[in-house]
């Protein structure tokens, strides 16, 4: 009997009603208005023109993507005027020059040279490198950027740079190299001689005399270049002729010591990379460049390692307000004698040490016909140390 009552309550549920209200039919039963013969005439009738009874809660609305909009609130359609405004803002954003676009000095390089292709190299060669730090006596910035022609042709950056600090003496040592364009592996040669020169200067400063044999330093760098060619080309033995054909490179190597009389500079040169003193917007050459004092230009033929010429270090003491620069001809050629727009640009940019990335950005300027790799080292002494 109890089982029968349980089944009866499930099959025929009793609906309780509240006085004054219409009973809500049990689930599965039809509403009166939906049955034939109900109030309003025969046939199927739409209850309240599609509106749900107020006693039922409103169901959330769901779009085709499954997004739920409570209380049937849908996003308002985008007006045509709003679309036009969005398009206008996007166009302005695209036309507005980015702060990281290359600085244009007078006329820019050709638009076709703006396309950057990956370098075709068997070793990793980044488009640009940059560095910067400070010691108790000096602040340095260094950068090497691929030229527009090499970017367009997909050839690697042939310049390189290396900088180090000798902690025991406070000396900063640096090397800047420019691989010869006709040598297909000159970018490897530039890296090799920079590292060799830095290691040689640091080793000399560790010695009892704390002096650098500059002629011996260049000979060591040349030997390292020949050995690198043997390894890279898998030669049976060292061959200077092959190293010259495949990896020839220029080199500027130097150091700055913090001595009592001031920052003492020593620097040597093989090839057309050079060094300058910047002071009050003017540039003084420390080494030979392609431009002589009367505006004449040296021959395009240049010395390059592994051929080692006889050298004599250029030495001097920096005075307050002076800044030391060393760079490849990719910087030196557009600089010229320093009286043009490039000289003005760097006189402003180097008035004080810029942020590291901005230093590289300034070096990557765009000026018509000057599309070679550019490498630059800059040193600012902390002059209060000498007062």
NUTORFI-724918 format. One record per residue (C-alpha): z, y, x; chain; residue number from 1. Coordinates in pm, whole numbers, plus 50000, padded with zeros to 5 digits. Example, Ala and Ser with C-alpha at 12.3 -4.5 7.8 and 13.67 -1.06 7.14 Angstrom:
+-------+-------+-------+-------+-----+
:    pz :    py :    px : kette :  nr :
+-------+-------+-------+-------+-----+
: 50780 : 49550 : 51230 :     A :   1 :
: 50714 : 49894 : 51367 :     A :   2 :
+-------+-------+-------+-------+-----+
//
This chain:
+-------+-------+-------+-------+-----+
:    pz :    py :    px : kette :  nr :
+-------+-------+-------+-------+-----+
: 50000 : 50000 : 50000 :     A :   1 :
: 50088 : 50243 : 50280 :     A :   2 :
: 49758 : 50163 : 50450 :     A :   3 :
: 49568 : 50239 : 50128 :     A :   4 :
: 49745 : 50579 : 50094 :     A :   5 :
: 49655 : 50670 : 50451 :     A :   6 :
: 49289 : 50587 : 50396 :     A :   7 :
: 49289 : 50777 : 50065 :     A :   8 :
: 49432 : 51090 : 50228 :     A :   9 :
: 49159 : 51080 : 50488 :     A :  10 :
: 48875 : 51018 : 50243 :     A :  11 :
: 48997 : 51251 : 49967 :     A :  12 :
: 49205 : 51528 : 50130 :     A :  13 :
: 49415 : 51746 : 49904 :     A :  14 :
: 49340 : 52117 : 49954 :     A :  15 :
: 49634 : 52345 : 49904 :     A :  16 :
: 49565 : 52679 : 49741 :     A :  17 :
: 49741 : 53008 : 49749 :     A :  18 :
: 49785 : 53179 : 49412 :     A :  19 :
: 49520 : 53446 : 49359 :     A :  20 :
: 49282 : 53307 : 49624 :     A :  21 :
: 48993 : 53068 : 49597 :     A :  22 :
: 49045 : 52735 : 49761 :     A :  23 :
: 48851 : 52675 : 50081 :     A :  24 :
: 48655 : 52353 : 50040 :     A :  25 :
: 48729 : 52072 : 50274 :     A :  26 :
: 48495 : 52017 : 50569 :     A :  27 :
: 48184 : 51835 : 50454 :     A :  28 :
: 48195 : 51958 : 50094 :     A :  29 :
: 47962 : 52220 : 49951 :     A :  30 :
: 48070 : 52569 : 49853 :     A :  31 :
: 48032 : 52650 : 49481 :     A :  32 :
: 47766 : 52908 : 49551 :     A :  33 :
: 47560 : 52651 : 49739 :     A :  34 :
: 47544 : 52399 : 49451 :     A :  35 :
: 47294 : 52390 : 49169 :     A :  36 :
: 47427 : 52551 : 48855 :     A :  37 :
: 47686 : 52771 : 49025 :     A :  38 :
: 47738 : 53134 : 48936 :     A :  39 :
: 47417 : 53321 : 48987 :     A :  40 :
: 47182 : 53064 : 48832 :     A :  41 :
: 47026 : 52737 : 48929 :     A :  42 :
: 46890 : 52633 : 49261 :     A :  43 :
: 47012 : 52690 : 49618 :     A :  44 :
: 47169 : 53033 : 49663 :     A :  45 :
: 47223 : 53234 : 49989 :     A :  46 :
: 47588 : 53324 : 50001 :     A :  47 :
: 47648 : 53702 : 50038 :     A :  48 :
: 47301 : 53764 : 50191 :     A :  49 :
: 47391 : 53570 : 50505 :     A :  50 :
: 47733 : 53728 : 50564 :     A :  51 :
: 48024 : 53500 : 50628 :     A :  52 :
: 48332 : 53524 : 50404 :     A :  53 :
: 48590 : 53767 : 50539 :     A :  54 :
: 48842 : 53485 : 50559 :     A :  55 :
: 48636 : 53316 : 50837 :     A :  56 :
: 48654 : 53447 : 51195 :     A :  57 :
: 48332 : 53582 : 51345 :     A :  58 :
: 48179 : 53342 : 51597 :     A :  59 :
: 48077 : 53468 : 51943 :     A :  60 :
: 47707 : 53530 : 51996 :     A :  61 :
: 47530 : 53346 : 52281 :     A :  62 :
: 47196 : 53438 : 52435 :     A :  63 :
: 46937 : 53204 : 52586 :     A :  64 :
: 47107 : 53218 : 52926 :     A :  65 :
: 47443 : 53116 : 52787 :     A :  66 :
: 47598 : 53464 : 52815 :     A :  67 :
: 47864 : 53515 : 52548 :     A :  68 :
: 47884 : 53850 : 52369 :     A :  69 :
: 48202 : 53865 : 52154 :     A :  70 :
: 48179 : 54023 : 51808 :     A :  71 :
: 47797 : 54001 : 51815 :     A :  72 :
: 47776 : 54282 : 52075 :     A :  73 :
: 47454 : 54257 : 52272 :     A :  74 :
: 47355 : 54475 : 52569 :     A :  75 :
: 47160 : 54777 : 52461 :     A :  76 :
: 46789 : 54755 : 52546 :     A :  77 :
: 46675 : 54958 : 52849 :     A :  78 :
: 46491 : 55266 : 52737 :     A :  79 :
: 46156 : 55359 : 52887 :     A :  80 :
: 46300 : 55684 : 53018 :     A :  81 :
: 46568 : 55490 : 53207 :     A :  82 :
: 46304 : 55268 : 53365 :     A :  83 :
: 46108 : 55570 : 53483 :     A :  84 :
: 46423 : 55723 : 53631 :     A :  85 :
: 46502 : 55402 : 53817 :     A :  86 :
: 46148 : 55386 : 53955 :     A :  87 :
: 46170 : 55749 : 54067 :     A :  88 :
: 46498 : 55689 : 54254 :     A :  89 :
: 46361 : 55377 : 54422 :     A :  90 :
: 46051 : 55568 : 54534 :     A :  91 :
: 46267 : 55847 : 54677 :     A :  92 :
: 46480 : 55591 : 54862 :     A :  93 :
: 46173 : 55434 : 55020 :     A :  94 :
: 46020 : 55767 : 55120 :     A :  95 :
: 46347 : 55903 : 55261 :     A :  96 :
: 46350 : 55843 : 55641 :     A :  97 :
: 46618 : 55604 : 55758 :     A :  98 :
: 46864 : 55743 : 56013 :     A :  99 :
: 46769 : 55444 : 56231 :     A : 100 :
: 46395 : 55514 : 56234 :     A : 101 :
: 46280 : 55602 : 56589 :     A : 102 :
: 46319 : 55967 : 56684 :     A : 103 :
: 45973 : 56126 : 56685 :     A : 104 :
: 45910 : 56372 : 56967 :     A : 105 :
: 45604 : 56582 : 56886 :     A : 106 :
: 45334 : 56332 : 56783 :     A : 107 :
: 45442 : 55970 : 56730 :     A : 108 :
: 45276 : 55660 : 56869 :     A : 109 :
: 44988 : 55516 : 56668 :     A : 110 :
: 45089 : 55364 : 56334 :     A : 111 :
: 44926 : 55036 : 56436 :     A : 112 :
: 45181 : 55005 : 56717 :     A : 113 :
: 45472 : 55003 : 56472 :     A : 114 :
: 45415 : 54641 : 56386 :     A : 115 :
: 45663 : 54429 : 56581 :     A : 116 :
: 45571 : 54072 : 56671 :     A : 117 :
: 45797 : 53811 : 56827 :     A : 118 :
: 45758 : 53784 : 57205 :     A : 119 :
: 45553 : 53492 : 57327 :     A : 120 :
: 45791 : 53363 : 57591 :     A : 121 :
: 45923 : 53025 : 57695 :     A : 122 :
: 46272 : 53175 : 57730 :     A : 123 :
: 46479 : 53388 : 57493 :     A : 124 :
: 46399 : 53755 : 57544 :     A : 125 :
: 46555 : 54000 : 57295 :     A : 126 :
: 46367 : 54310 : 57188 :     A : 127 :
: 46646 : 54529 : 57320 :     A : 128 :
: 46983 : 54505 : 57495 :     A : 129 :
: 47256 : 54768 : 57516 :     A : 130 :
: 47599 : 54795 : 57674 :     A : 131 :
: 47874 : 55046 : 57731 :     A : 132 :
: 48233 : 55071 : 57851 :     A : 133 :
: 48482 : 55290 : 58035 :     A : 134 :
: 48706 : 55256 : 58338 :     A : 135 :
: 48979 : 55486 : 58464 :     A : 136 :
: 48714 : 55695 : 58644 :     A : 137 :
: 48382 : 55650 : 58463 :     A : 138 :
: 48209 : 55590 : 58130 :     A : 139 :
: 47874 : 55412 : 58131 :     A : 140 :
: 47592 : 55344 : 57888 :     A : 141 :
: 47303 : 55105 : 57952 :     A : 142 :
: 47005 : 54999 : 57742 :     A : 143 :
: 46667 : 54832 : 57775 :     A : 144 :
: 46417 : 54844 : 57486 :     A : 145 :
: 46077 : 54680 : 57443 :     A : 146 :
: 45786 : 54923 : 57439 :     A : 147 :
: 45561 : 54974 : 57138 :     A : 148 :
: 45263 : 54815 : 57308 :     A : 149 :
: 45455 : 54500 : 57392 :     A : 150 :
: 45591 : 54485 : 57038 :     A : 151 :
: 45243 : 54512 : 56894 :     A : 152 :
: 45089 : 54257 : 57131 :     A : 153 :
: 45380 : 54013 : 57106 :     A : 154 :
: 45458 : 54020 : 57478 :     A : 155 :
: 45817 : 54013 : 57607 :     A : 156 :
: 46016 : 54309 : 57735 :     A : 157 :
: 45949 : 54318 : 58111 :     A : 158 :
: 46233 : 54557 : 58198 :     A : 159 :
: 46592 : 54451 : 58259 :     A : 160 :
: 46927 : 54601 : 58355 :     A : 161 :
: 47266 : 54485 : 58482 :     A : 162 :
: 47593 : 54676 : 58533 :     A : 163 :
: 47934 : 54565 : 58664 :     A : 164 :
: 48273 : 54705 : 58766 :     A : 165 :
: 48444 : 54622 : 59096 :     A : 166 :
: 48807 : 54643 : 58991 :     A : 167 :
: 48964 : 54650 : 59338 :     A : 168 :
: 48779 : 54968 : 59441 :     A : 169 :
: 48697 : 55114 : 59096 :     A : 170 :
: 48329 : 55112 : 59191 :     A : 171 :
: 48052 : 55079 : 58931 :     A : 172 :
: 47742 : 54890 : 59049 :     A : 173 :
: 47409 : 54891 : 58863 :     A : 174 :
: 47055 : 54755 : 58888 :     A : 175 :
: 46741 : 54849 : 58691 :     A : 176 :
: 46414 : 54655 : 58718 :     A : 177 :
: 46063 : 54686 : 58574 :     A : 178 :
: 45843 : 54376 : 58587 :     A : 179 :
: 45486 : 54447 : 58699 :     A : 180 :
: 45251 : 54438 : 58399 :     A : 181 :
: 44993 : 54208 : 58561 :     A : 182 :
: 45251 : 53944 : 58653 :     A : 183 :
: 45285 : 53708 : 58353 :     A : 184 :
: 45644 : 53608 : 58433 :     A : 185 :
: 45763 : 53944 : 58560 :     A : 186 :
: 46030 : 53962 : 58288 :     A : 187 :
: 46196 : 53662 : 58452 :     A : 188 :
: 46157 : 53827 : 58790 :     A : 189 :
: 46322 : 54148 : 58665 :     A : 190 :
: 46623 : 53955 : 58538 :     A : 191 :
: 46648 : 53757 : 58862 :     A : 192 :
: 46654 : 54058 : 59095 :     A : 193 :
: 46900 : 54252 : 58878 :     A : 194 :
: 47150 : 53965 : 58886 :     A : 195 :
: 47097 : 53912 : 59258 :     A : 196 :
: 47151 : 54282 : 59338 :     A : 197 :
: 47471 : 54298 : 59131 :     A : 198 :
: 47612 : 53986 : 59295 :     A : 199 :
: 47522 : 54117 : 59640 :     A : 200 :
: 47690 : 54455 : 59586 :     A : 201 :
: 48008 : 54298 : 59446 :     A : 202 :
: 48024 : 54053 : 59738 :     A : 203 :
: 47983 : 54339 : 59988 :     A : 204 :
: 48265 : 54537 : 59825 :     A : 205 :
: 48488 : 54230 : 59859 :     A : 206 :
: 48417 : 54219 : 60234 :     A : 207 :
: 48629 : 54374 : 60508 :     A : 208 :
: 48394 : 54671 : 60563 :     A : 209 :
: 48349 : 54748 : 60191 :     A : 210 :
: 47993 : 54858 : 60270 :     A : 211 :
: 47658 : 54744 : 60135 :     A : 212 :
: 47374 : 54646 : 60369 :     A : 213 :
: 47098 : 54784 : 60149 :     A : 214 :
: 46809 : 54637 : 60347 :     A : 215 :
: 46976 : 54298 : 60345 :     A : 216 :
: 47050 : 54333 : 59972 :     A : 217 :
: 46678 : 54379 : 59896 :     A : 218 :
: 46581 : 54088 : 60118 :     A : 219 :
: 46831 : 53868 : 59936 :     A : 220 :
: 46690 : 53981 : 59599 :     A : 221 :
: 46337 : 53901 : 59719 :     A : 222 :
: 46443 : 53553 : 59831 :     A : 223 :
: 46611 : 53494 : 59495 :     A : 224 :
: 46289 : 53598 : 59321 :     A : 225 :
: 46086 : 53347 : 59525 :     A : 226 :
: 46339 : 53072 : 59454 :     A : 227 :
: 46326 : 53155 : 59082 :     A : 228 :
: 45946 : 53125 : 59090 :     A : 229 :
: 45974 : 52785 : 59258 :     A : 230 :
: 46210 : 52661 : 58986 :     A : 231 :
: 46023 : 52814 : 58692 :     A : 232 :
: 45678 : 52701 : 58809 :     A : 233 :
: 45802 : 52369 : 58950 :     A : 234 :
: 45653 : 52436 : 59291 :     A : 235 :
: 45715 : 52185 : 59570 :     A : 236 :
: 45848 : 52466 : 59793 :     A : 237 :
: 45906 : 52840 : 59795 :     A : 238 :
: 45578 : 53033 : 59793 :     A : 239 :
: 45610 : 53415 : 59824 :     A : 240 :
: 45244 : 53465 : 59735 :     A : 241 :
: 45283 : 53284 : 59402 :     A : 242 :
: 45610 : 53467 : 59335 :     A : 243 :
: 45430 : 53798 : 59391 :     A : 244 :
: 45148 : 53704 : 59154 :     A : 245 :
: 45373 : 53568 : 58880 :     A : 246 :
: 45704 : 53759 : 58897 :     A : 247 :
: 45663 : 54086 : 59089 :     A : 248 :
: 45906 : 54359 : 58986 :     A : 249 :
: 46039 : 54700 : 59086 :     A : 250 :
: 46410 : 54760 : 59146 :     A : 251 :
: 46660 : 55045 : 59164 :     A : 252 :
: 47006 : 54936 : 59277 :     A : 253 :
: 47309 : 55152 : 59340 :     A : 254 :
: 47680 : 55214 : 59313 :     A : 255 :
: 47925 : 55495 : 59243 :     A : 256 :
: 48264 : 55497 : 59422 :     A : 257 :
: 48560 : 55705 : 59302 :     A : 258 :
: 48665 : 55862 : 59635 :     A : 259 :
: 48897 : 56155 : 59701 :     A : 260 :
: 48612 : 56402 : 59750 :     A : 261 :
: 48452 : 56293 : 59422 :     A : 262 :
: 48219 : 56025 : 59283 :     A : 263 :
: 48004 : 55909 : 59575 :     A : 264 :
: 47659 : 55776 : 59484 :     A : 265 :
: 47447 : 55535 : 59691 :     A : 266 :
: 47112 : 55417 : 59555 :     A : 267 :
: 46794 : 55248 : 59684 :     A : 268 :
: 46447 : 55207 : 59536 :     A : 269 :
: 46158 : 54962 : 59548 :     A : 270 :
: 45869 : 55077 : 59331 :     A : 271 :
: 45841 : 55356 : 59076 :     A : 272 :
: 46172 : 55322 : 58893 :     A : 273 :
: 46395 : 55613 : 58985 :     A : 274 :
: 46724 : 55804 : 58950 :     A : 275 :
: 46819 : 56159 : 58847 :     A : 276 :
: 47111 : 56400 : 58820 :     A : 277 :
: 47147 : 56573 : 58482 :     A : 278 :
: 47333 : 56904 : 58480 :     A : 279 :
: 47323 : 57184 : 58223 :     A : 280 :
: 46997 : 57058 : 58073 :     A : 281 :
: 46815 : 57031 : 58407 :     A : 282 :
: 46709 : 56719 : 58598 :     A : 283 :
: 46724 : 56669 : 58974 :     A : 284 :
: 46543 : 56368 : 59126 :     A : 285 :
: 46744 : 56150 : 59361 :     A : 286 :
: 46453 : 55916 : 59436 :     A : 287 :
: 46075 : 55938 : 59444 :     A : 288 :
: 45899 : 55940 : 59107 :     A : 289 :
: 45532 : 55952 : 59003 :     A : 290 :
: 45569 : 56330 : 58968 :     A : 291 :
: 45610 : 56545 : 59277 :     A : 292 :
: 45757 : 56893 : 59270 :     A : 293 :
: 45415 : 57057 : 59226 :     A : 294 :
: 45318 : 56836 : 58932 :     A : 295 :
: 45093 : 56600 : 59132 :     A : 296 :
: 45105 : 56234 : 59043 :     A : 297 :
: 45150 : 55951 : 59289 :     A : 298 :
: 44905 : 55661 : 59301 :     A : 299 :
: 44953 : 55398 : 59033 :     A : 300 :
: 44981 : 55134 : 59307 :     A : 301 :
: 45347 : 55059 : 59356 :     A : 302 :
: 45574 : 54860 : 59581 :     A : 303 :
: 45734 : 54561 : 59418 :     A : 304 :
: 45954 : 54269 : 59516 :     A : 305 :
: 45921 : 54011 : 59668 :     A : 306 :
: 45753 : 54250 : 59915 :     A : 307 :
: 46038 : 54438 : 60082 :     A : 308 :
: 45967 : 54783 : 60232 :     A : 309 :
: 46193 : 54960 : 60478 :     A : 310 :
: 46449 : 55156 : 60277 :     A : 311 :
: 46721 : 55409 : 60333 :     A : 312 :
: 46984 : 55467 : 60068 :     A : 313 :
: 46997 : 55806 : 59901 :     A : 314 :
: 47361 : 55922 : 59902 :     A : 315 :
: 47553 : 56216 : 59763 :     A : 316 :
: 47865 : 56334 : 59584 :     A : 317 :
: 47856 : 56424 : 59216 :     A : 318 :
: 48006 : 56761 : 59127 :     A : 319 :
: 48174 : 56863 : 58799 :     A : 320 :
: 47931 : 56867 : 58508 :     A : 321 :
: 47683 : 56628 : 58669 :     A : 322 :
: 47573 : 56301 : 58507 :     A : 323 :
: 47395 : 56018 : 58691 :     A : 324 :
: 47082 : 55856 : 58543 :     A : 325 :
: 46873 : 55561 : 58666 :     A : 326 :
: 46574 : 55425 : 58477 :     A : 327 :
: 46232 : 55266 : 58480 :     A : 328 :
: 45905 : 55457 : 58457 :     A : 329 :
: 45903 : 55395 : 58082 :     A : 330 :
: 46174 : 55663 : 58077 :     A : 331 :
: 46063 : 55860 : 58384 :     A : 332 :
: 45698 : 55912 : 58284 :     A : 333 :
: 45767 : 56087 : 57949 :     A : 334 :
: 46058 : 56274 : 58112 :     A : 335 :
: 45832 : 56421 : 58381 :     A : 336 :
: 46010 : 56713 : 58544 :     A : 337 :
: 46249 : 56737 : 58249 :     A : 338 :
: 46117 : 57064 : 58108 :     A : 339 :
: 45953 : 56916 : 57795 :     A : 340 :
: 46070 : 56778 : 57462 :     A : 341 :
: 46186 : 56448 : 57615 :     A : 342 :
: 46408 : 56631 : 57864 :     A : 343 :
: 46550 : 56847 : 57584 :     A : 344 :
: 46610 : 56541 : 57368 :     A : 345 :
: 46815 : 56363 : 57634 :     A : 346 :
: 46995 : 56676 : 57749 :     A : 347 :
: 47138 : 56699 : 57397 :     A : 348 :
: 47186 : 56324 : 57350 :     A : 349 :
: 47370 : 56282 : 57681 :     A : 350 :
: 47587 : 56594 : 57667 :     A : 351 :
: 47871 : 56344 : 57617 :     A : 352 :
: 47879 : 55964 : 57595 :     A : 353 :
: 47718 : 55868 : 57263 :     A : 354 :
: 47803 : 55556 : 57063 :     A : 355 :
: 47647 : 55250 : 57225 :     A : 356 :
: 47394 : 55179 : 56949 :     A : 357 :
: 47295 : 55545 : 56924 :     A : 358 :
: 47226 : 55546 : 57298 :     A : 359 :
: 46973 : 55265 : 57254 :     A : 360 :
: 46831 : 55438 : 56945 :     A : 361 :
: 46777 : 55762 : 57140 :     A : 362 :
: 46598 : 55567 : 57414 :     A : 363 :
: 46365 : 55408 : 57157 :     A : 364 :
: 46202 : 55742 : 57072 :     A : 365 :
: 45838 : 55764 : 56963 :     A : 366 :
: 45592 : 55988 : 57143 :     A : 367 :
: 45217 : 55953 : 57155 :     A : 368 :
: 45073 : 55761 : 57457 :     A : 369 :
: 45417 : 55661 : 57590 :     A : 370 :
: 45452 : 55301 : 57476 :     A : 371 :
: 45594 : 55120 : 57782 :     A : 372 :
: 45929 : 54939 : 57800 :     A : 373 :
: 46219 : 55178 : 57865 :     A : 374 :
: 46542 : 55111 : 58053 :     A : 375 :
: 46815 : 55362 : 58129 :     A : 376 :
: 47158 : 55361 : 58294 :     A : 377 :
: 47386 : 55666 : 58258 :     A : 378 :
: 47727 : 55733 : 58417 :     A : 379 :
: 47971 : 56012 : 58322 :     A : 380 :
: 48260 : 56073 : 58563 :     A : 381 :
: 48604 : 56150 : 58416 :     A : 382 :
: 48634 : 56486 : 58588 :     A : 383 :
: 49006 : 56545 : 58520 :     A : 384 :
: 49070 : 56266 : 58772 :     A : 385 :
: 48939 : 56493 : 59050 :     A : 386 :
: 49116 : 56815 : 58951 :     A : 387 :
+-------+-------+-------+-------+-----+
//
